[in-house]
Amino acid sequence: MKITCQKSDLVKGVNIVSKAVPVRTTMAILECILIDASSGEIKLTANDMEIGIETIVNGSILERGIIALDAKKFSEIVRKLPDNEVTIETDSAYRTSITCEKAKFDIIGKSGEDFSYLPNIQRNQPIIISQLTLRDIIRQTIFSVADNENNKMMTGELIEIKDNKLKVVALDGHRVSIRNVELKNPAEDVKVVVPKKTLNEIIKIVDGGIDDEVNIFVTDNHIIFEFDQTTVVSRIIEGEYFKIEQMLSADYETKIKINKREFFDCIDRATILVNEGDKKPIIVNAAGNTMSLSISSFIGSMNEDIDIVKEGKDIMIGFNPKFVMDALKVIDDEEINLYMLNAKSPCFIKDDEGSFIYIVLPVNFNNPGAN
C-alpha cells in the first residue's frame, strides 16, 4: 500500500476514529486504526465492538492495500509531523513508513485482514436531522444519564419517534431530561436506547450547522449515524425503557416565572459554601413575588432573594443544587417556568411549547419554621 494525503486531513480523520479505540482490551488488533486503501478511497476505521467509527480521508492512492497500525503511536506520529503532505507506505511484512518532508518513521503494523470491520447493516428509511439540532438535543439531555451500571437502561438515552416527532429522554433516578423536536422529513416510528458513550462521541465529532444533515438508521441491534464522510455504528441497549408518561401528566399548584441567569447565578453563589460530595440542599421559599434561596453548611450560610412572577400557592422546597444547575446550563431561554405541586413532588422546568422538560426530584430538609 502507498498513499499520500495532507497532514491536516489525516489528523482530522485519526481524531474522529480514535474515539472508538478501546482503552483496555484483550484483543490487540482492536488497539489499532485500520487504514484501508484497497478500493477507490482512503478509509480509516476503529472498532471496540460496542461502537465503531469509519471516516474517509482525502488523498491519493498510489498502491492499493490495507494495514492496521497501533492507534496510540500512529496518532502521536501524525500529530507531530510537519504541516505538509504525508506519505504512508507498507510492504508485505507489514513494515510501514510514514514520511513527511525530512521526517520519516518506520513502524510495524498488523494484517488488516484480522481487523474487526464494522458490521454490514442493511439501511432502511433514514431519520434525517440537522447536525446542529442533533448536537444540541444530546448536549441538553446527556447530563441526566446515570454513570453507574446498576440499571443498564439508565446508562443510555431513549430515542423515540412517533407521528414524526422526535423525543429524547435521559434519567438517572433523581432527575429526567426530555427534548422534543418536530422532524422536517417523514420518518417511521421507532423506539431505541442508545449508550451514553456513543452519544458523547457523536457530539464531539458532529460539527456541522443547521444546513448539514445526519442520516440515522435503526435496526434490531444497532443504530447508525452517517454525516459528512463519517459513519458511526453502535450497539443499542436491549430492554424496555422506563414509562414516564404518568409522571409527565402531574398536576401543579404553583407556577413561577423567573429569569434563568439570575436563578443560576444565585445557586452558583450558594454552592461556594458546599464542599464537593456534601449533600446540602438549596432551599427555595417562594412567597408572593419573591423567591428566597438559602443554603447552610458547616462552612457557613447564604440567603438571597430574587424577583419572580408567581401563580398559585406559596411553597418551600429543597433541591440538590447541582441537578438544578445542570438543567439551567443547557436552557437557552432568558426566562423559564417552574411548576410544583408540593415539597415532596417533582419540580418541572419547561417551556410553553414543550420542546424541553426537566424534572428534578426534591430532597428533604429541616424547616425550623414549619408548624
C-alpha positions as CSV (number, residue, x, y, z in Angstrom):
1,M,0.0,0.0,0.0
2,K,1.1,3.5,-0.7
3,I,-1.0,6.6,-0.1
4,T,-0.5,10.4,0.2
5,C,-2.6,13.0,2.0
6,Q,-2.3,16.3,3.7
7,K,-1.4,16.2,7.4
8,S,-4.5,18.2,8.4
9,D,-6.8,15.8,6.7
10,L,-5.1,12.8,8.2
11,V,-5.1,14.4,11.7
12,K,-8.8,15.1,11.4
13,G,-9.6,11.5,10.3
14,V,-7.4,10.0,13.1
15,N,-9.1,12.2,15.7
16,I,-12.5,11.1,14.6
17,V,-11.9,7.3,14.6
18,S,-9.7,7.3,17.7
19,K,-12.9,7.8,19.8
20,A,-13.7,4.1,19.1
21,V,-10.3,2.7,20.1
22,P,-10.8,0.8,23.4
23,V,-8.9,2.0,26.5
24,R,-8.4,-1.6,27.6
25,T,-8.9,-4.8,25.6
26,T,-7.6,-8.3,25.4
27,M,-7.6,-8.2,21.6
28,A,-4.5,-6.4,20.4
29,I,-5.9,-5.8,16.9
30,L,-8.6,-3.5,18.4
31,E,-5.9,-1.2,19.7
32,C,-5.2,-0.4,16.0
33,I,-6.6,2.0,13.5
34,L,-7.3,0.3,10.1
35,I,-6.1,2.1,7.0
36,D,-8.0,0.7,4.1
37,A,-6.9,1.8,0.6
38,S,-8.0,-1.4,-1.1
39,S,-10.8,0.3,-3.1
40,G,-11.0,3.8,-4.5
41,E,-10.9,5.7,-1.3
42,I,-8.7,6.0,1.9
43,K,-10.8,4.8,4.8
44,L,-9.8,4.9,8.5
45,T,-11.7,2.6,10.9
46,A,-11.6,1.9,14.7
47,N,-13.9,-0.5,16.5
48,D,-14.2,-1.5,20.1
49,M,-17.1,-4.0,19.4
50,E,-19.6,-1.6,21.1
51,I,-19.0,1.4,18.9
52,G,-17.3,1.5,15.5
53,I,-16.3,4.7,13.6
54,E,-15.3,4.9,9.9
55,T,-14.3,8.0,8.1
56,I,-12.9,8.8,4.6
57,V,-9.8,10.9,4.3
58,N,-9.0,12.9,1.2
59,G,-5.8,11.8,-0.6
60,S,-4.3,9.8,-3.4
61,I,-3.9,6.0,-3.6
62,L,-0.6,5.2,-5.4
63,E,-0.7,1.5,-4.5
64,R,-3.8,-0.2,-3.1
65,G,-3.6,-2.1,0.2
66,I,-4.6,-2.3,3.8
67,I,-2.8,-2.1,7.2
68,A,-3.6,-1.9,10.9
69,L,-1.4,0.4,12.9
70,D,-1.2,0.9,16.7
71,A,-3.7,3.7,17.3
72,K,-1.8,5.5,20.1
73,K,1.6,5.6,18.3
74,F,0.1,6.3,14.9
75,S,-1.9,9.2,16.3
76,E,1.1,10.7,18.1
77,I,3.3,10.4,15.0
78,V,0.7,12.1,12.7
79,R,0.1,15.0,15.1
80,K,3.8,15.8,15.4
81,L,4.6,15.7,11.7
82,P,5.3,18.9,9.8
83,D,2.3,20.6,8.2
84,N,2.7,19.2,4.7
85,E,1.9,16.1,2.6
86,V,2.3,12.8,4.3
87,T,3.2,9.5,2.6
88,I,2.3,6.2,4.1
89,E,3.8,3.1,2.5
90,T,3.8,-0.6,3.6
91,D,5.4,-3.8,2.4
92,S,4.4,-7.5,2.5
93,A,5.8,-7.9,6.0
94,Y,3.6,-5.0,7.4
95,R,6.6,-2.7,7.8
96,T,5.2,0.8,7.5
97,S,7.0,4.0,6.7
98,I,5.3,7.4,7.4
99,T,7.2,10.2,5.7
100,C,6.6,14.0,5.7
101,E,9.3,16.4,4.5
102,K,12.5,15.2,6.1
103,A,10.8,13.3,8.9
104,K,10.5,9.5,8.5
105,F,9.0,7.0,10.9
106,D,9.2,3.2,10.4
107,I,6.8,1.1,12.5
108,I,5.5,-2.5,12.3
109,G,1.8,-2.9,11.6
110,K,-0.6,-5.8,11.6
111,S,-2.6,-7.6,8.9
112,G,-5.6,-5.6,8.1
113,E,-7.4,-8.8,7.3
114,D,-7.5,-9.6,11.0
115,F,-9.3,-6.3,11.9
116,S,-12.9,-6.4,13.1
117,Y,-14.7,-4.5,10.4
118,L,-17.9,-2.6,11.1
119,P,-20.9,-4.8,10.7
120,N,-22.6,-4.7,7.3
121,I,-26.0,-3.5,8.2
122,Q,-28.9,-3.0,5.8
123,R,-30.2,0.6,5.8
124,N,-33.9,1.3,6.0
125,Q,-35.6,4.7,5.7
126,P,-33.3,7.3,7.4
127,I,-34.2,9.6,10.2
128,I,-32.9,13.0,8.9
129,I,-31.9,15.7,11.3
130,S,-29.6,18.6,11.2
131,Q,-26.2,18.2,12.8
132,L,-26.7,21.3,14.9
133,T,-30.1,20.0,16.2
134,L,-28.7,16.6,17.0
135,R,-25.7,18.1,18.8
136,D,-28.0,20.4,20.8
137,I,-30.5,17.7,21.9
138,I,-27.8,15.4,23.1
139,R,-26.0,18.2,24.9
140,Q,-29.2,19.3,26.6
141,T,-30.1,15.8,27.9
142,I,-27.0,13.7,28.4
143,F,-26.0,15.0,31.8
144,S,-29.1,13.1,33.2
145,V,-27.8,9.7,32.1
146,A,-26.7,7.5,35.0
147,D,-23.0,6.8,35.2
148,N,-23.2,3.5,37.2
149,E,-24.3,0.3,35.6
150,N,-26.7,-0.9,38.4
151,N,-29.5,-0.4,35.9
152,K,-28.4,-0.8,32.3
153,M,-31.3,1.1,30.8
154,M,-30.3,4.2,32.8
155,T,-26.9,4.3,31.1
156,G,-28.4,5.3,27.7
157,E,-30.9,7.7,26.2
158,L,-34.2,6.8,24.8
159,I,-34.6,8.0,21.2
160,E,-38.2,7.7,20.2
161,I,-40.1,8.8,17.0
162,K,-43.8,8.8,16.9
163,D,-46.0,10.7,14.5
164,N,-42.9,12.4,13.0
165,K,-41.9,13.8,16.4
166,L,-38.5,13.0,17.9
167,K,-38.3,12.6,21.7
168,V,-35.0,12.1,23.5
169,V,-35.2,11.1,27.2
170,A,-32.5,10.7,29.8
171,L,-32.9,9.8,33.5
172,D,-30.8,8.7,36.5
173,G,-33.4,8.2,39.3
174,H,-33.1,11.8,40.6
175,R,-34.0,13.8,37.5
176,V,-35.3,13.5,34.0
177,S,-34.3,15.4,30.9
178,I,-36.6,15.5,27.8
179,R,-36.2,17.2,24.4
180,N,-39.0,17.2,21.8
181,V,-38.3,18.1,18.2
182,E,-40.6,18.1,15.1
183,L,-38.9,16.4,12.2
184,K,-39.0,18.1,8.8
185,N,-38.7,14.8,6.8
186,P,-41.0,11.8,7.2
187,A,-39.7,9.0,9.4
188,E,-41.0,5.7,10.6
189,D,-41.9,5.2,14.3
190,V,-39.0,3.9,16.3
191,K,-38.0,3.4,19.9
192,V,-34.4,2.6,20.8
193,V,-32.0,3.2,23.8
194,V,-28.5,4.4,22.8
195,P,-25.5,4.1,25.1
196,K,-24.2,7.3,26.7
197,K,-20.7,6.6,25.3
198,T,-21.9,6.6,21.7
199,L,-23.8,9.9,22.1
200,N,-20.8,11.5,23.9
201,E,-18.6,10.7,20.9
202,I,-21.2,11.8,18.4
203,I,-21.3,15.4,19.8
204,K,-17.5,15.6,19.8
205,I,-17.3,14.8,16.0
206,V,-20.5,16.3,14.6
207,D,-19.5,19.9,14.0
208,G,-21.8,21.0,11.2
209,G,-24.6,23.6,11.3
210,I,-28.3,23.7,10.7
211,D,-28.0,23.0,7.0
212,D,-25.7,20.0,7.4
213,E,-27.6,16.7,7.9
214,V,-27.2,13.5,9.8
215,N,-28.9,10.3,8.5
216,I,-29.8,7.9,11.3
217,F,-30.7,4.3,10.7
218,V,-32.1,1.9,13.3
219,T,-32.1,-1.9,13.3
220,D,-32.9,-4.5,15.9
221,N,-29.3,-4.4,17.3
222,H,-27.6,-1.3,16.0
223,I,-28.0,2.4,15.4
224,I,-26.0,4.1,12.6
225,F,-25.2,7.8,12.3
226,E,-23.9,8.9,8.8
227,F,-22.7,12.5,8.3
228,D,-20.1,14.2,6.1
229,Q,-17.7,11.3,5.3
230,T,-18.1,9.6,8.6
231,T,-20.1,6.6,9.8
232,V,-20.7,5.7,13.4
233,V,-22.2,2.3,14.2
234,S,-23.2,1.5,17.8
235,R,-24.9,-1.4,19.6
236,I,-28.1,-0.4,21.3
237,I,-29.2,-1.3,24.8
238,E,-31.8,-4.0,24.8
239,G,-34.8,-3.9,27.0
240,E,-37.9,-1.9,27.8
241,Y,-37.3,1.8,28.8
242,F,-39.0,3.3,31.7
243,K,-42.6,4.6,31.4
244,I,-42.5,8.3,32.2
245,E,-45.9,9.3,30.7
246,Q,-47.7,9.2,34.1
247,M,-45.0,11.5,35.6
248,L,-45.4,14.0,32.8
249,S,-49.1,14.4,33.4
250,A,-48.6,15.6,37.0
251,D,-50.7,18.5,38.3
252,Y,-49.2,21.6,39.8
253,E,-50.4,24.2,42.3
254,T,-47.5,26.7,41.9
255,K,-46.1,28.2,38.8
256,I,-43.1,30.5,38.9
257,K,-41.7,32.6,36.1
258,I,-38.1,33.6,36.8
259,N,-35.0,34.9,35.0
260,K,-32.8,31.9,34.2
261,R,-29.5,33.7,34.5
262,E,-30.4,35.2,37.9
263,F,-31.6,31.9,39.2
264,F,-28.5,30.1,38.0
265,D,-26.1,32.7,39.4
266,C,-27.8,32.7,42.8
267,I,-27.5,28.9,43.1
268,D,-23.9,29.1,41.8
269,R,-23.0,31.6,44.6
270,A,-24.7,29.4,47.2
271,T,-22.6,26.3,46.3
272,I,-19.4,28.2,47.4
273,L,-20.4,27.1,50.9
274,V,-20.8,23.4,50.0
275,N,-17.8,21.1,49.6
276,E,-17.8,18.5,46.7
277,G,-19.6,15.4,47.9
278,D,-21.6,17.2,50.6
279,K,-25.4,16.6,50.3
280,K,-26.6,20.0,51.3
281,P,-29.9,21.1,49.6
282,I,-30.6,24.6,48.4
283,I,-33.9,25.6,49.9
284,V,-36.4,27.6,47.7
285,N,-39.1,29.6,49.5
286,A,-41.5,31.3,47.1
287,A,-43.9,33.7,48.7
288,G,-45.7,36.5,46.9
289,N,-43.5,37.7,44.1
290,T,-40.2,36.9,45.9
291,M,-38.2,33.7,45.9
292,S,-35.7,33.3,48.7
293,L,-32.9,30.8,48.2
294,S,-30.8,29.7,51.1
295,I,-28.2,27.1,51.9
296,S,-26.5,26.2,55.1
297,S,-23.4,24.1,55.8
298,F,-20.7,23.7,58.5
299,I,-18.7,26.4,56.5
300,G,-21.5,29.0,56.8
301,S,-24.8,30.0,55.3
302,M,-26.2,32.2,52.5
303,N,-29.5,33.7,51.6
304,E,-30.6,35.7,48.6
305,D,-33.9,37.0,47.2
306,I,-35.0,37.0,43.6
307,D,-38.0,38.7,42.0
308,I,-40.4,36.3,40.4
309,V,-43.9,36.1,39.0
310,K,-45.8,33.5,40.9
311,E,-49.2,32.0,40.2
312,G,-50.9,29.7,42.9
313,K,-49.7,28.7,46.3
314,D,-46.6,29.7,48.2
315,I,-44.1,26.8,48.5
316,M,-40.9,25.9,50.3
317,I,-39.0,23.0,48.7
318,G,-35.4,21.7,48.7
319,F,-33.2,20.6,45.8
320,N,-29.8,19.2,45.1
321,P,-28.2,22.4,43.6
322,K,-26.2,20.6,41.0
323,F,-29.2,19.0,39.5
324,V,-31.0,22.3,39.0
325,M,-27.8,24.0,37.7
326,D,-27.2,21.2,35.2
327,A,-30.6,21.8,33.6
328,L,-30.3,25.6,33.7
329,K,-26.9,25.5,31.9
330,V,-28.4,24.0,28.8
331,I,-31.6,26.0,28.5
332,D,-31.2,28.9,26.0
333,D,-34.4,30.8,27.0
334,E,-34.0,34.0,29.0
335,E,-37.0,33.2,31.3
336,I,-38.1,29.9,32.5
337,N,-41.2,28.4,34.2
338,L,-41.1,26.2,37.2
339,Y,-44.1,24.0,38.1
340,M,-44.5,22.5,41.5
341,L,-47.3,20.6,43.4
342,N,-45.8,20.4,46.9
343,A,-42.5,20.0,48.8
344,K,-42.4,16.2,48.1
345,S,-43.3,16.2,44.4
346,P,-41.0,16.8,41.4
347,C,-40.3,20.2,40.1
348,F,-40.9,20.7,36.3
349,I,-38.8,23.2,34.3
350,K,-40.3,23.6,30.9
351,D,-41.3,26.0,28.1
352,D,-44.8,26.7,26.8
353,E,-44.2,24.7,23.6
354,G,-43.0,21.6,25.4
355,S,-39.7,21.5,23.4
356,F,-37.8,20.8,26.7
357,I,-38.9,19.4,30.0
358,Y,-36.5,19.0,33.0
359,I,-37.8,17.2,36.1
360,V,-35.9,17.4,39.3
361,L,-36.9,15.4,42.4
362,P,-36.9,17.3,45.7
363,V,-34.8,16.5,48.7
364,N,-35.8,16.5,52.4
365,F,-34.6,19.4,54.6
366,N,-35.2,20.6,58.1
367,N,-37.6,23.5,58.2
368,P,-37.3,25.2,61.6
369,G,-40.2,27.5,60.7
370,A,-42.6,24.6,60.0
371,N,-45.5,24.0,62.4
